Amino acid sequence: MTPLDCGGRIAAVVGLVSVLVAIALPAAGQQPLPLPNQKDVDRVLNPQLPQYENPLDKRIEQARKALGLPPQPKFDNQGETSPSPVEPGLSSTVLPQLDRNQDGFVSREEYMSDRQRGATVGALGTQRYMQRYHRFDSRFRAADTDRDGRLSPDEIDAMQGRRF
């Protein structure tokens, strides 16, 4: 590399840094924009703070008015709300897939049958097979709270999102 090439590169880097500094200095004095949910948090925790108005909401309302549409309904988080419906538990999706004999429970054999792959040849394959077996066995034992060797729908639902 010749000294001329090196000097040109240094000049380019110095120019780039000066442009970045020129952009960053005015922006450093500005207040950061609030997060999208900051308005809701401030309304609940700090009601004395001034409320921000989203310019997009204003434009949407102007467009709706220009089109002759009714105004967008406002969300009232202070009013009465009905409780959300209870979603079906994990057992409603897992039980039909795993319960092969249709007795309403998932036995250890039914649980393990779809989860284990064949072991590959060699010591490493056997080791990985045993690690998977022990991992799935510990998950089954953690879910089986009454220790009867099978999972009831209540035990499956009680897991509440843990790995199954």
C-alpha positions in Angstrom: 0.0 0.0 0.0 1.4 3.3 -1.0 1.4 6.4 1.4 -1.0 8.1 -1.0 -3.6 5.2 -0.6 -3.3 5.4 3.1 -3.7 9.1 3.2 -6.8 8.9 1.1 -8.4 6.3 3.4 -7.6 8.4 6.4 -9.2 11.4 4.8 -12.3 9.4 4.0 -12.6 8.1 7.6 -12.1 11.6 9.0 -14.8 12.9 6.7 -17.2 10.2 7.7 -16.6 10.8 11.4 -17.2 14.5 11.0 -20.5 13.9 9.2 -21.6 11.5 11.9 -20.7 14.1 14.6 -22.6 16.8 12.7 -25.7 14.6 12.6 -25.4 13.4 16.2 -24.8 16.7 18.0 -28.2 18.3 17.2 -30.0 15.1 17.9 -28.3 14.7 21.3 -30.2 17.7 22.6 -33.6 16.4 21.6 -36.0 14.6 23.9 -36.3 10.9 23.0 -39.6 9.8 21.5 -41.9 8.0 24.0 -42.3 4.2 23.5 -45.6 3.1 21.9 -47.0 1.9 25.3 -45.5 4.8 27.3 -48.7 6.8 26.9 -50.7 4.1 28.7 -48.1 3.6 31.4 -47.9 7.4 32.1 -51.7 7.7 32.2 -51.8 5.0 34.9 -48.7 5.8 36.9 -48.3 9.5 36.4 -51.7 11.1 35.7 -50.3 14.7 36.1 -48.0 14.3 33.1 -49.3 16.0 29.9 -50.9 13.5 27.5 -49.3 13.0 24.1 -51.4 13.0 21.0 -50.4 10.6 18.3 -50.2 12.5 15.0 -51.2 9.3 13.1 -54.4 9.2 15.1 -55.2 12.7 14.2 -54.6 12.0 10.5 -56.8 8.9 10.6 -59.6 10.8 12.2 -59.3 13.6 9.5 -59.4 11.0 6.7 -62.4 9.2 8.3 -64.2 12.6 8.5 -63.3 13.4 4.9 -64.7 10.1 3.7 -67.9 10.5 5.8 -67.1 7.6 8.1 -68.0 7.7 11.8 -65.1 8.5 14.2 -63.0 5.7 15.4 -64.3 4.4 18.8 -62.0 5.3 21.7 -60.6 2.6 24.0 -61.9 3.1 27.5 -59.7 1.2 30.0 -61.5 2.7 33.0 -64.9 1.1 32.2 -66.2 -2.2 33.2 -64.7 -5.1 31.4 -65.9 -8.6 31.2 -63.5 -11.4 32.0 -61.8 -13.0 29.1 -63.1 -16.4 28.3 -61.1 -19.3 29.6 -59.0 -20.8 26.9 -58.9 -24.6 26.5 -56.0 -26.2 28.2 -53.1 -28.0 26.7 -54.9 -31.3 27.2 -57.5 -30.5 24.5 -54.7 -30.5 21.9 -52.3 -33.0 23.3 -54.6 -35.7 24.6 -56.2 -36.7 21.2 -52.7 -37.0 19.7 -51.0 -39.0 22.4 -53.8 -41.1 23.8 -53.6 -44.1 21.5 -55.8 -46.4 23.4 -58.5 -43.7 24.1 -58.7 -44.3 27.8 -58.5 -40.6 28.6 -55.0 -40.7 30.0 -51.5 -40.6 28.5 -49.3 -43.4 29.7 -45.5 -43.3 29.8 -45.3 -45.6 26.8 -47.7 -43.4 24.8 -45.8 -40.3 25.8 -42.4 -41.8 24.9 -43.4 -43.5 21.7 -43.4 -40.4 19.5 -40.6 -38.6 21.2 -37.7 -41.1 20.7 -35.8 -41.5 17.5 -33.7 -44.5 16.8 -30.2 -44.4 18.1 -27.4 -43.9 15.6 -24.5 -46.3 15.5 -21.7 -45.7 17.9 -21.1 -44.4 21.4 -22.0 -40.8 20.6 -25.4 -41.9 19.1 -26.1 -44.0 22.1 -25.2 -41.2 24.5 -27.5 -38.7 22.7 -30.3 -41.3 22.7 -30.0 -41.7 26.4 -29.8 -38.0 27.0 -33.1 -37.5 25.1 -34.7 -40.4 26.9 -33.7 -39.0 30.3 -34.9 -35.5 29.3 -38.3 -36.7 28.2 -38.6 -39.1 31.2 -37.9 -36.2 33.6 -40.6 -34.1 31.9 -43.1 -36.9 32.2 -42.2 -37.4 35.9 -42.5 -33.6 36.6 -46.0 -33.6 35.0 -47.2 -36.8 36.8 -47.9 -35.2 40.1 -49.9 -38.1 41.6 -47.2 -40.6 40.5 -49.6 -43.2 39.0 -47.6 -43.6 35.8 -50.1 -41.8 33.6 -51.0 -38.2 32.8 -54.6 -37.1 33.4 -56.0 -34.1 31.5 -55.8 -32.1 34.8 -52.1 -32.8 35.1 -51.5 -31.8 31.5 -53.4 -28.5 32.0 -51.5 -27.8 35.2 -48.3 -27.6 33.3 -49.4 -24.1 32.0 -47.0 -23.7 29.1 -44.0 -25.6 30.4 -42.3 -27.9 27.9 -44.2 -31.1 27.3 
